[in-house]
Amino acid sequence: MPSAAEPALRGYAKGLGLKTVSFGNIAAAGPSTVTPGATKVTFDVTAQVAGRTWHYPGAVAVRKSARGALAVH
C-alpha cells in the first residue's frame, strides 16, 4: 500500500511548488478511520519553502477498487 501513495506524494510536492521535498518513514498504519475499506499510510514530510525548512507528519488513505487498482483517497 505505501507504494500506491508515491504518485500522490509527488503530485503534492509539484502542486505546492516546493523547492525540495522528501518523504520518509512511509508505512502502512492499519485501517483508515476516515475512509471505509482503506489502509492508512503515514509518512514524514521535510519541505523547503522560501528559504525555510518544515518538518511535519502526514497521512493518506489508500483503497483498492473492485478491479484491484489502488487509489489514494
ABEGO torsion letter per residue (X at the ends): XAAAAAAAAAAAAAAAGBABBBBBGBBBAEBBAABBGBBBBBBBBBBBBGGBBBBBBBBBBBBBBAAGBBBBX
